[in-house]
């Protein structure tokens, strides 16, 4: 069985669970031992047959179409991250996990019926053209985006490298429309970028997402900076939407001894706990660390930030993170489709739940949207140094990266012998207490639901859920 941990937009096969049709998909997770579910499934099957035989427009009620609509309806109402993936969408997911496909290089999500940019991928046509986080797609090649599902929209963006695609986006308030004509490229995610040694022996590494090669490339970047004389390190996770969970563990391994807990996931049953521990074989690095975070830091990025903060190995600088801490498992289905289902939540080493809570910085430094845009464009076009030209070209004046400046001040102070800036013990304890209470409440609710399900199963004289259907969780970002 092929198992891997994934992020939204990256995807992976995480166990095989074959079905015979929509009724079997209903029963897929643990083969639901519940007569009420079986009766409901029979009712759905009866409705499908009636529609297929008697609806006036035969083309609208073909069995495969009805099955997909039924599954979409069942899964879509659960949470924002559970999803039925038709064959084409699932193929795209697999392409992304391989790290190569033809496209423009933007990660998107569906939000309130609109398709919104989560982040442009560094070094791609989308980033070079100036597409920004929060941009809303209006059309693609003249086709209105409104009626399209997310997978249909992504399919239109992708194509053979070298071909062109025209997209129109809305930006700002009041919204203004901007049109881009972009040439598709082979998208290979270069996720470890801008590695440099700054003044005072402080290394800087930006991690744009967690892909297949991120852990290896990050360790190589740290080794290079150490050889160049780095005595402290800034890890920039701003606008990092997440990625492969096991890669996030690899990124923190240089700072953790072998066997130490980095993150764990907890499903609906107590036996569903999965722990991920450091597997490094070298003595952990002990040097001052600062991690830059903002509201665009999500999922696997929050795991890295949370693990380093939780174990007091790093000071976090910036803004509260997104708060995406639920775990999705990908179940391939018959016919090339798949089911992405929320099966667990993940927790920092001390038991703090991240989902809907986020990770709070030790040093809070807020950037305005205009400052964030200016910093983005300055990083993309460092050759434009004249302030007037910069403002004319990008519509915003140049701005100092005050979050990075705060991190550098912190690290210089630590190198000079000052203690790390962290929350006071009272602040940290209050935050941990609130987070743990939220986690306990969620676990209690899930335990109660599980006990009720077991009681129903016993009353129906049916076997309990089969634990072997639990797979290695697939971590998904927004």
ABEGO torsion letter per residue (X at the ends): XBBBBBBBGAEBBBEBBBBAEAAAAAAABGGGBBAAAAAAAAAAAAAAAAAAAABABAAAABAAAAAAAAAAAAAAAABAABBBBBAAAAAAAAAAAAGBBBBAGBBBBBBGGBBBBABBBBGBAAAAAGBBBGBBBABBGGBBAAABBAAAAAAAABEBBGBBBBBBBBBEOBBBBBBBBBBBBBBBBBABBGBBBBBGGBBBBBBABBBAAAAAAAAAAAAAAAAAGBABBBBBABGBAEEBAAAAAAAAAAABBBGBBABBBBBABAAABBBBBBABABBBBBBBBBBBBBAABBEAAAAAAAAAAAAGABBBBEBBBAGBABBBBBBBBBGGBBBBBBABBBBBAAGBBABGAEBBBABBBBBBAAAAAAAAAAAABAABABAAAAAAAAGBBBBBBAAAAAAAAAAAAAAAGBBBBBBBAAAAAAAAAAAAAAAAAAAAAAAAAAAAAAAAAAAAGBBBBBAAABBBBBBBBX
